Amino acid sequence: MYKLMKLVDTVRIPPTLLGEEIMPTIKNALREKLEGQVDKKLGSLVAVYNIDEVGEGHILVGDGAVYYDVTFEAIMFYPDLQEIIEGEVVEAVGFGVFIGMGPMDGLLHVSQITDDFISYDAKNARLVTKNGGKSIAEGDHVRARIVAVSINEREPKESKIGLTMRQTALGKLQWLEEARRKKQPQEASGEEAA
């Protein structure tokens, strides 16, 4: 889930940039320092949005830079448990698919895709159901629910987000649309018979 948060941090402005306009310089320094960083409690900082307040600058002995305490707004992404997300399959492997959801990826294990038996088609890099003839591969769009979150702020790529599609209204969007189309004619014929 994306959230707009008010944060406070200290930013270092090197001596080479001290002649520049202060607000754009501070915003750029915040972006370079923080965008893409992950915090266990706050999530992933996607973008520095707005600077609210800049405190007085401080100089440290032996450093020609100026340090500013800055209050700013940032767009954060944190995957909440039980949240329903839509994302794109970024990789299909033998044990499941990785779903891109904003700045992070989640794992949809084969056991959480469908009730049907699934096998991996290595030649086409996709997972295929045994009975339904359905497949899921890179580039497919899916709707899933977050069932596990473990954020690793030291190594963000090691963060683990578990997903499931084994519930009503979840699945590959193409499968959901086909099921909806099949259901519509039945509902219409049921209304005529009444």
Secondary structure, DSSP 8 states (H G I E B T S, - for coil): -EEEEEEEEEEEE-GGGTTS-HHHHHHHHHHHHHTT-EETTTEEEEEEEEEEEE---EE-TT---EEEEEEEEEEEE---TT-EEEEEEEEEETTEEEEEETTEEEEEEGGGT-SS-EEEETTTTEEEESSS--EEETT-EEEEEEEEEE--SSSGGG-EEEEE--STT-EEHHHHHHHHHHHHHHHHHHHHH-
